[in-house]
Amino acid sequence: MLKIFSKMFSRVDDSVFDELEETMIMADCGVRAAEKVTAELRDAVRDEGITEYRRVKEKLKAIIAKSLTNSGETPRGEGLRVSLVIGVNGSGKTTTIGKLAHMYVKMGKQVMLVAADTFRAAATEQLVVWAERAGVPIVKQREGADPASIVFDALSSAQAKGVEELIIDTAGRLHNNQNLMDELAKIYRVIKSAGAGGGVRRTETLLVLDSTTGQNALNQAKSFNEATDITGLVLTKLDSTAKGGIALAIAEELGIPVKFVGVGESTADLMEFDPDWFAEQLV
């Protein structure tokens, strides 16, 4: 998290903004986002005649929250929503799916999981455990089966059974592995085709990012966004040791909103993203 105003200043001048910009960059906010936020803060301080550090800090929170406002909020309503969950190994992808399933079940939704990571038997086994915890059905096949075919079958089953939330686990992959990224693009085309047929209310592509990975998360987002149209981010491991500023960098460079944040290990530790809360935690 940011630790701003670490020095004692006699007045709010350029030295305050210089230190703030440097601190934001060190907190993984990215150069472009840090420059933009600092410039906007500088103008606000000048225009409003702000002289107290407390008010500078509150203004900073407001600017950050505005930058992260989730303009891509998912509409709620009847019908099937398909969530394709992607990310590299170790980002917390499968755990996030389990938490999403738990969240939607508590909301009274009919949920189904899809084990489309057929490269590792352990991945399917882990997802089965989460499905049992949430009390929801899971579509799976043998190890090595074609992931796109599994997704196609799951879509047909979900529509026939009146499922409202279909959540698809995919193989964890390095963002620079072209073969695996091509396979992901194939799965994405299957989902989009089903959506075009009128059987899907909404499709989501959620990229799960470990918030402790810093600027590498931005590189991941850029690569995955080329294979699929990412509609939202899930930031995991956002505890007191994570900087979290990468959300600002991605919002500035790619315009992708944060949808959920993970703040712990239990099933209840996944929250819908609140820009005001995030700005408070960051600052």
Residue frames relative to the residue before (quaternion, step in Angstrom):
aa qw qx qy qz dx dy dz
M 1.0000 0.0000 0.0000 0.0000 0.00 0.00 0.00
L 0.5860 -0.5928 0.4205 0.3584 3.54 -1.18 0.50
K 0.1030 -0.7395 0.6592 0.0893 3.53 -1.17 0.66
I 0.0202 -0.8463 0.5318 -0.0231 3.55 0.14 1.27
F 0.8147 0.2487 -0.2019 0.4833 3.51 -1.34 0.42
S 0.1731 0.8185 -0.5272 0.1490 3.55 0.95 0.91
K 0.6750 0.4303 -0.2903 0.5244 3.57 1.24 -0.37
M 0.4479 -0.6400 0.5375 0.3176 3.54 -1.28 0.23
F 0.0994 -0.8048 0.5850 0.0172 3.54 -0.65 1.16
S 0.4353 -0.6942 0.5082 0.2652 3.55 -1.03 0.77
R 0.7943 -0.0068 0.0024 0.6075 3.59 1.20 -0.44
V 0.5333 -0.6090 0.4767 0.3427 3.56 -1.28 0.40
D 0.2077 0.7753 -0.5653 0.1900 3.56 -0.27 1.27
D 0.8041 -0.3068 0.1932 0.4712 3.57 -1.28 -0.22
S 0.6047 0.5776 -0.3685 0.4062 3.58 1.05 -0.65
V 0.6063 0.5484 -0.3504 0.4571 3.58 1.12 -0.65
F 0.7096 0.4579 -0.2644 0.4657 3.58 0.83 -0.98
D 0.6069 0.5499 -0.3518 0.4534 3.59 1.10 -0.65
E 0.6774 0.4734 -0.2989 0.4772 3.56 0.92 -0.88
L 0.6274 0.5443 -0.3344 0.4452 3.57 1.00 -0.80
E 0.6654 0.5005 -0.3100 0.4589 3.59 0.86 -0.93
E 0.6557 0.5066 -0.3128 0.4643 3.58 0.94 -0.85
T 0.6632 0.5106 -0.3040 0.4551 3.57 0.96 -0.86
M 0.6413 0.5227 -0.3267 0.4569 3.59 0.99 -0.77
I 0.6359 0.5169 -0.3288 0.4694 3.57 1.01 -0.78
M 0.6638 0.4968 -0.2988 0.4726 3.59 0.97 -0.83
A 0.6875 0.4570 -0.2710 0.4950 3.58 1.20 -0.51
D 0.5881 -0.6439 0.3277 0.3636 3.58 1.27 0.59
C 0.3764 0.7328 -0.4922 0.2812 3.60 1.15 0.46
G 0.4601 -0.6818 0.4484 0.3498 3.58 1.21 -0.39
V 0.5995 -0.6010 0.3934 0.3529 3.56 -1.10 0.72
R 0.6773 0.5078 -0.3111 0.4320 3.59 0.82 -0.97
A 0.6851 0.4751 -0.2905 0.4696 3.58 0.88 -0.92
A 0.6423 0.5270 -0.3279 0.4497 3.58 0.98 -0.84
E 0.6643 0.4978 -0.3041 0.4674 3.57 0.93 -0.86
K 0.6647 0.5148 -0.3060 0.4467 3.57 0.93 -0.88
V 0.6808 0.4835 -0.2912 0.4669 3.59 0.86 -0.97
T 0.6640 0.5091 -0.3066 0.4538 3.57 0.93 -0.91
A 0.6504 0.5107 -0.3231 0.4602 3.60 0.96 -0.82
E 0.6625 0.4959 -0.3093 0.4686 3.57 0.97 -0.83
L 0.6416 0.5141 -0.3194 0.4711 3.57 1.03 -0.77
R 0.6296 0.5407 -0.3287 0.4508 3.57 0.96 -0.85
D 0.6684 0.4968 -0.2992 0.4657 3.59 0.93 -0.91
A 0.6624 0.5138 -0.3084 0.4496 3.57 0.96 -0.90
V 0.6401 0.5252 -0.3201 0.4605 3.58 0.98 -0.85
R 0.6723 0.4871 -0.2926 0.4745 3.56 0.98 -0.86
D 0.7108 0.4804 -0.2721 0.4359 3.58 0.76 -1.02
E 0.7537 0.3758 -0.2019 0.5000 3.57 1.03 -0.78
G 0.4237 -0.7385 0.4398 0.2858 3.57 1.29 0.02
I 0.2477 0.7951 -0.5139 0.2058 3.57 1.04 0.77
T 0.0550 -0.8154 0.5763 -0.0042 3.58 -0.86 0.99
E 0.6542 0.5017 -0.3165 0.4691 3.61 1.20 -0.35
Y 0.5197 -0.6597 0.4476 0.3071 3.55 -0.94 0.92
R 0.5917 0.5780 -0.3663 0.4263 3.58 1.08 -0.69
R 0.6909 0.4653 -0.2755 0.4798 3.58 0.93 -0.88
V 0.5884 0.5500 -0.3662 0.4660 3.58 1.12 -0.62
K 0.6627 0.5132 -0.2967 0.4577 3.56 0.95 -0.92
E 0.6606 0.4986 -0.3100 0.4679 3.59 0.94 -0.85
K 0.6356 0.5176 -0.3235 0.4727 3.57 1.03 -0.76
L 0.6226 0.5405 -0.3326 0.4579 3.58 1.03 -0.78
K 0.6405 0.5226 -0.3231 0.4607 3.59 0.94 -0.87
A 0.6631 0.5166 -0.3059 0.4470 3.57 0.94 -0.90
I 0.6558 0.5090 -0.3110 0.4628 3.58 1.00 -0.82
I 0.6510 0.5067 -0.3136 0.4702 3.59 0.97 -0.86
A 0.6506 0.5195 -0.3170 0.4543 3.60 0.92 -0.90
K 0.6496 0.5133 -0.3157 0.4635 3.57 0.98 -0.84
S 0.6490 0.5295 -0.3142 0.4469 3.59 1.03 -0.80
L 0.7541 0.3787 -0.1892 0.5020 3.56 1.16 -0.64
T 0.3231 0.7600 -0.5093 0.2422 3.58 1.22 0.19
N 0.3988 -0.7566 0.4781 0.1998 3.53 -0.75 1.12
S 0.1209 -0.8188 0.5604 0.0308 3.55 0.10 1.32
G 0.6922 0.4612 -0.2801 0.4792 3.58 1.21 -0.35
E 0.1674 0.8184 -0.5334 0.1327 3.58 1.09 0.63
T 0.4606 -0.7063 0.4730 0.2553 3.54 -0.90 0.98
P 0.3973 -0.7124 0.5170 0.2595 3.61 -0.75 0.96
R 0.3149 -0.7358 0.5687 0.1900 3.56 -1.07 0.72
G 0.2909 0.7548 -0.5486 0.2116 3.56 -1.08 0.64
E 0.7044 -0.4517 0.3434 0.4265 3.54 -1.33 -0.20
G 0.6780 0.5144 -0.3628 0.3795 3.54 -1.30 0.38
L 0.6499 -0.5474 0.3967 0.3472 3.50 -1.41 0.04
R 0.0915 -0.7466 0.6558 0.0645 3.53 -1.02 0.89
V 0.1911 -0.7817 0.5883 0.0794 3.57 -0.87 1.01
S 0.0911 -0.7897 0.6063 0.0189 3.56 -0.79 1.07
L 0.1502 -0.7661 0.6225 0.0551 3.56 -0.59 1.22
V 0.1350 -0.8197 0.5558 0.0311 3.57 -0.49 1.21
I 0.0218 -0.8238 0.5623 -0.0687 3.56 -0.61 1.21
G 0.3063 0.7453 -0.5608 0.1903 3.55 -1.29 0.31
V 0.5934 -0.5726 0.4268 0.3714 3.54 -1.28 0.23
N 0.6426 -0.5011 0.4011 0.4183 3.56 -1.26 0.33
G 0.7935 0.3171 -0.2390 0.4612 3.55 -1.05 0.82
S 0.5420 0.6411 -0.4026 0.3649 3.59 1.23 -0.07
G 0.5407 -0.6090 0.4124 0.4082 3.59 1.23 -0.36
K 0.2641 0.8245 -0.4682 0.1770 3.56 1.28 0.42
T 0.7241 0.4328 -0.2630 0.4682 3.59 0.68 -1.06
T 0.6216 0.5309 -0.3349 0.4686 3.57 1.04 -0.73
T 0.6276 0.5345 -0.3290 0.4607 3.57 1.02 -0.79
I 0.6313 0.5319 -0.3330 0.4557 3.59 0.99 -0.81
G 0.6458 0.5197 -0.3159 0.4616 3.57 0.97 -0.84
K 0.6680 0.4931 -0.2944 0.4732 3.56 1.00 -0.83
L 0.6187 0.5312 -0.3390 0.4691 3.59 1.07 -0.73
A 0.6380 0.5271 -0.3239 0.4585 3.56 0.96 -0.89
H 0.6465 0.5192 -0.3068 0.4673 3.57 0.95 -0.91
M 0.6549 0.5231 -0.3056 0.4518 3.59 0.94 -0.91
Y 0.7038 0.4687 -0.2749 0.4577 3.58 0.84 -0.97
V 0.6091 0.5400 -0.3525 0.4617 3.59 1.07 -0.70
K 0.6495 0.5110 -0.3139 0.4675 3.59 0.98 -0.82
M 0.6556 0.4913 -0.3020 0.4874 3.58 1.21 -0.52
G 0.5542 -0.6378 0.3764 0.3800 3.58 1.30 -0.01
K 0.4556 0.6998 -0.4362 0.3353 3.59 1.25 0.33
Q 0.4159 -0.6386 0.5796 0.2887 3.53 -1.31 0.48
V 0.0708 -0.8393 0.5375 -0.0407 3.56 -0.49 1.26
M 0.0170 -0.7664 0.6419 0.0180 3.55 -1.18 0.67
L 0.2449 -0.7595 0.5867 0.1380 3.58 -1.04 0.83
V 0.1877 -0.7688 0.6038 0.0960 3.55 -1.23 0.60
A 0.2343 -0.7743 0.5760 0.1174 3.58 -0.72 1.09
A 0.0635 0.8289 -0.5489 0.0876 3.57 0.11 1.30
D 0.5180 0.5522 -0.4532 0.4704 3.58 1.24 0.41
T 0.0091 0.8448 -0.5322 0.0544 3.57 -0.01 1.29
F 0.4838 0.6745 -0.4283 0.3572 3.56 1.29 0.15
R 0.7872 0.2014 -0.0937 0.5752 3.56 1.08 -0.70
A 0.4227 -0.7028 0.5107 0.2580 3.59 -0.72 1.05
A 0.6119 0.5738 -0.3474 0.4191 3.56 1.07 -0.71
A 0.6062 0.5639 -0.3591 0.4308 3.59 1.09 -0.66
T 0.6654 0.4866 -0.2965 0.4823 3.58 0.95 -0.88
E 0.6413 0.5295 -0.3229 0.4518 3.56 0.97 -0.86
Q 0.6510 0.5133 -0.3150 0.4621 3.56 0.99 -0.82
L 0.6687 0.4934 -0.3026 0.4667 3.57 0.97 -0.84
V 0.5912 0.5625 -0.3588 0.4531 3.59 1.10 -0.66
V 0.6311 0.5332 -0.3248 0.4603 3.58 1.00 -0.83
W 0.6717 0.4862 -0.2975 0.4732 3.57 0.92 -0.91
A 0.6271 0.5339 -0.3380 0.4554 3.60 1.01 -0.76
E 0.6537 0.5061 -0.3080 0.4708 3.58 1.00 -0.82
R 0.6393 0.5306 -0.3292 0.4487 3.58 0.99 -0.80
A 0.7299 0.4144 -0.2274 0.4937 3.55 0.98 -0.89
G 0.3943 -0.7390 0.4619 0.2917 3.59 1.24 -0.30
V 0.5245 0.6226 -0.4121 0.4092 3.57 1.03 0.81
P 0.5391 -0.6226 0.4485 0.3472 3.63 -1.15 0.50
I 0.1739 -0.7722 0.6035 0.0968 3.54 -1.27 0.45
V 0.2634 -0.7353 0.6039 0.1589 3.56 -1.08 0.82
K 0.1466 0.7899 -0.5788 0.1396 3.58 -0.70 1.06
Q 0.1522 -0.7577 0.6252 0.1091 3.55 -1.32 0.36
R 0.7316 -0.4131 0.3001 0.4516 3.52 -1.31 -0.08
E 0.6353 -0.5189 0.4148 0.3938 3.53 -1.30 0.41
G 0.7840 0.3081 -0.2454 0.4798 3.58 -0.92 0.92
A 0.4685 0.6722 -0.4523 0.3522 3.61 1.26 -0.05
D 0.6000 -0.5775 0.4173 0.3639 3.56 -1.24 0.48
P 0.4233 -0.7400 0.4585 0.2510 3.63 -0.49 1.13
A 0.6444 0.5272 -0.3330 0.4426 3.60 0.96 -0.80
S 0.6363 0.5222 -0.3268 0.4644 3.60 1.07 -0.72
I 0.6222 0.5335 -0.3330 0.4663 3.56 1.03 -0.78
V 0.6571 0.5083 -0.3035 0.4666 3.57 0.94 -0.90
F 0.6269 0.5367 -0.3327 0.4564 3.60 1.00 -0.82
D 0.6710 0.4890 -0.2941 0.4734 3.59 0.90 -0.93
A 0.6567 0.5240 -0.3103 0.4448 3.58 0.98 -0.86
L 0.6247 0.5383 -0.3335 0.4570 3.57 1.04 -0.75
S 0.6556 0.5072 -0.3051 0.4689 3.57 0.94 -0.88
S 0.6664 0.5053 -0.2925 0.4638 3.57 0.95 -0.90
A 0.6595 0.5226 -0.3071 0.4446 3.57 0.93 -0.93
Q 0.6694 0.4929 -0.3016 0.4669 3.58 0.95 -0.85
A 0.6618 0.5117 -0.3065 0.4541 3.58 1.01 -0.78
K 0.7509 0.4050 -0.2056 0.4794 3.58 1.06 -0.76
G 0.5050 -0.6826 0.4138 0.3283 3.59 1.23 0.08
V 0.2596 0.7731 -0.5317 0.2286 3.58 1.12 0.65
E 0.3078 -0.7711 0.5342 0.1592 3.58 -1.04 0.83
E 0.7866 0.1678 -0.0783 0.5890 3.58 1.14 -0.65
L 0.0313 -0.7815 0.6224 -0.0289 3.56 -0.52 1.25
I 0.0605 -0.8215 0.5665 -0.0211 3.58 -0.48 1.21
I 0.1662 -0.8304 0.5312 0.0263 3.55 -0.59 1.24
D 0.2412 -0.7444 0.6088 0.1306 3.55 -0.83 1.06
T 0.1145 -0.7901 0.6000 0.0518 3.59 -0.99 0.84
A 0.6554 -0.5181 0.3711 0.4053 3.54 -1.25 0.39
G 0.4392 -0.6491 0.5494 0.2895 3.54 -1.01 0.82
R 0.0309 0.8234 -0.5606 0.0827 3.55 -0.74 1.02
L 0.4983 -0.5961 0.5241 0.3489 3.50 -1.23 0.46
H 0.5145 -0.6853 0.4225 0.2951 3.54 -0.88 0.94
N 0.6978 0.4415 -0.2829 0.4880 3.61 1.23 -0.24
N 0.5019 0.6074 -0.4447 0.4259 3.60 1.24 0.39
Q 0.3022 -0.8180 0.4604 0.1660 3.57 -0.08 1.31
N 0.6326 0.5470 -0.3475 0.4241 3.61 0.95 -0.80
L 0.6895 0.4644 -0.2778 0.4815 3.55 0.90 -0.91
M 0.6323 0.5169 -0.3372 0.4683 3.58 1.05 -0.68
D 0.6146 0.5337 -0.3449 0.4675 3.60 1.07 -0.66
E 0.6384 0.5172 -0.3241 0.4690 3.58 1.03 -0.78
L 0.6282 0.5313 -0.3267 0.4650 3.56 1.02 -0.79
A 0.6353 0.5235 -0.3202 0.4688 3.56 1.02 -0.81
K 0.6177 0.5407 -0.3386 0.4599 3.61 1.08 -0.69
I 0.6372 0.5124 -0.3197 0.4787 3.59 0.96 -0.86
Y 0.6478 0.5359 -0.3084 0.4451 3.53 0.96 -0.91
R 0.6504 0.5143 -0.3173 0.4602 3.59 1.00 -0.80
V 0.6131 0.5444 -0.3444 0.4573 3.59 1.06 -0.73
I 0.6690 0.4984 -0.2944 0.4663 3.56 0.95 -0.90
K 0.6639 0.5008 -0.3064 0.4632 3.57 0.91 -0.91
S 0.6224 0.5400 -0.3396 0.4534 3.59 1.04 -0.71
A 0.6458 0.5077 -0.3119 0.4774 3.57 1.02 -0.83
G 0.6454 0.5261 -0.3147 0.4557 3.55 1.04 -0.78
A 0.6449 0.5289 -0.3146 0.4531 3.55 1.03 -0.80
G 0.6461 0.5367 -0.3134 0.4431 3.56 1.20 -0.55
G 0.5725 -0.6379 0.3583 0.3700 3.57 1.26 -0.01
G 0.5860 0.6161 -0.3713 0.3730 3.60 1.22 -0.08
V 0.7166 0.3897 -0.2341 0.5290 3.57 1.26 -0.17
R 0.4030 -0.7263 0.5090 0.2258 3.56 -0.80 1.03
R 0.8039 -0.0633 0.1209 0.5789 3.55 0.89 -0.94
T 0.1483 -0.7605 0.6219 0.1132 3.56 -1.09 0.70
E 0.1183 -0.7763 0.6177 0.0411 3.52 -1.02 0.90
T 0.0945 -0.7388 0.6593 0.1030 3.55 -1.15 0.62
L 0.0830 -0.8280 0.5543 -0.0161 3.53 -0.32 1.30
L 0.1860 -0.7733 0.5996 0.0888 3.56 -0.72 1.10
V 0.2325 -0.7742 0.5785 0.1093 3.54 -0.71 1.15
L 0.0409 -0.8099 0.5841 -0.0343 3.55 -0.73 1.14
D 0.3896 -0.6723 0.5817 0.2405 3.52 -1.04 0.88
S 0.3599 -0.7848 0.4616 0.2034 3.59 -0.41 1.19
T 0.6158 0.5483 -0.3575 0.4386 3.60 1.24 -0.13
T 0.5788 0.6295 -0.3742 0.3588 3.62 1.22 -0.17
G 0.4221 -0.7520 0.4409 0.2489 3.59 1.24 0.00
Q 0.8551 -0.1631 0.1129 0.4790 3.53 -1.15 -0.73
N 0.5358 0.6136 -0.4185 0.4016 3.61 1.15 -0.34
A 0.5722 0.5882 -0.3756 0.4308 3.58 1.18 -0.53
L 0.6196 0.5337 -0.3414 0.4634 3.58 1.07 -0.67
N 0.6408 0.5138 -0.3201 0.4721 3.59 1.00 -0.81
Q 0.6247 0.5315 -0.3304 0.4671 3.58 1.03 -0.79
A 0.6638 0.5179 -0.3057 0.4447 3.57 0.88 -0.97
K 0.6471 0.5216 -0.3218 0.4535 3.58 0.96 -0.85
S 0.6960 0.4803 -0.2815 0.4535 3.60 0.85 -0.95
F 0.6786 0.4796 -0.2979 0.4698 3.59 0.88 -0.90
N 0.6361 0.5463 -0.3328 0.4314 3.57 1.05 -0.69
E 0.6017 0.5509 -0.3539 0.4574 3.59 1.24 -0.40
A 0.6990 0.4522 -0.2648 0.4866 3.58 1.12 -0.67
T 0.7875 0.0879 -0.0260 0.6095 3.57 1.10 -0.69
D 0.4676 -0.6368 0.5229 0.3200 3.54 -1.26 0.30
I 0.2178 -0.8092 0.5333 0.1158 3.57 0.00 1.29
T 0.1984 -0.8016 0.5561 0.0940 3.57 -0.81 1.02
G 0.8246 -0.0179 0.0221 0.5651 3.58 1.18 -0.33
L 0.3598 -0.7156 0.5627 0.2045 3.52 -1.31 0.44
V 0.1525 -0.7119 0.6706 0.1422 3.50 -1.34 0.46
L 0.1672 -0.7844 0.5922 0.0781 3.58 -0.62 1.13
T 0.1216 -0.8096 0.5728 0.0413 3.57 -0.60 1.15
K 0.8071 0.2890 -0.2240 0.4636 3.53 -1.40 0.26
L 0.3351 0.7524 -0.4944 0.2779 3.55 1.07 0.76
D 0.2303 0.7600 -0.5686 0.2145 3.55 0.44 1.25
S 0.7904 -0.3504 0.2138 0.4548 3.56 -1.26 -0.25
T 0.6618 0.5080 -0.3189 0.4497 3.61 1.19 -0.35
A 0.6310 0.5389 -0.3345 0.4467 3.59 1.23 -0.32
K 0.4399 -0.7061 0.4905 0.2594 3.54 -1.01 0.82
G 0.2418 -0.8387 0.4647 0.1488 3.58 1.03 -0.71
G 0.5153 0.6831 -0.4070 0.3198 3.57 1.22 -0.29
I 0.4937 0.6723 -0.4306 0.3446 3.57 1.23 -0.33
A 0.5465 0.6128 -0.3959 0.4111 3.60 1.17 -0.49
L 0.6442 0.5127 -0.3144 0.4727 3.58 1.04 -0.77
A 0.6494 0.5289 -0.3162 0.4456 3.57 0.94 -0.90
I 0.6850 0.4756 -0.2863 0.4718 3.59 0.91 -0.91
A 0.6309 0.5269 -0.3348 0.4606 3.59 1.00 -0.77
E 0.6797 0.4952 -0.2893 0.4572 3.58 0.97 -0.85
E 0.7684 0.3948 -0.2053 0.4600 3.60 0.84 -0.96
L 0.8142 0.2501 -0.1111 0.5120 3.59 1.00 -0.78
G 0.3747 -0.7559 0.4691 0.2612 3.58 1.20 -0.31
I 0.4493 0.6811 -0.4586 0.3520 3.60 1.16 0.52
P 0.3333 -0.7731 0.5022 0.1976 3.62 -0.65 1.02
V 0.4436 -0.6294 0.5583 0.3088 3.55 -1.26 0.45
K 0.2182 -0.7969 0.5529 0.1077 3.59 -0.84 0.97
F 0.8105 0.0341 0.0210 0.5844 3.58 0.98 -0.88
V 0.1438 -0.7588 0.6249 0.1144 3.56 -1.28 0.41
G 0.2517 -0.7510 0.5935 0.1424 3.54 -1.08 0.81
V 0.0829 -0.8367 0.5414 -0.0058 3.57 -0.68 1.11
G 0.8036 0.1021 -0.0671 0.5825 3.59 1.22 0.22
E 0.6491 -0.5645 0.3778 0.3424 3.55 -1.35 -0.07
S 0.6246 0.5680 -0.3601 0.3970 3.62 1.06 -0.53
T 0.6710 -0.5187 0.3512 0.3967 3.55 -1.27 0.39
A 0.6778 0.4932 -0.2923 0.4604 3.59 1.15 -0.54
D 0.5985 0.6107 -0.3435 0.3883 3.60 1.27 -0.18
L 0.5495 0.5100 -0.4515 0.4838 3.56 0.97 0.93
M 0.0542 -0.8290 0.5559 -0.0273 3.56 -0.62 1.14
E 0.5072 -0.5830 0.5225 0.3603 3.52 -1.19 0.52
F 0.5419 -0.6749 0.4014 0.2996 3.54 -0.90 0.95
D 0.0870 -0.7670 0.6355 0.0137 3.53 -0.97 0.99
P 0.3832 -0.7613 0.4686 0.2325 3.65 -0.33 1.18
D 0.6480 0.5201 -0.3265 0.4505 3.59 0.99 -0.78
W 0.6471 0.5039 -0.3140 0.4783 3.57 0.99 -0.85
F 0.6639 0.5155 -0.3099 0.4445 3.56 0.91 -0.93
A 0.6493 0.5125 -0.3204 0.4615 3.59 0.94 -0.86
E 0.6241 0.5374 -0.3295 0.4617 3.58 1.05 -0.78
Q 0.6849 0.4792 -0.2832 0.4702 3.58 0.92 -0.93
L 0.6617 0.5301 -0.3083 0.4314 3.57 0.96 -0.87
V 0.7454 0.3916 -0.2123 0.4960 3.57 0.93 -0.92
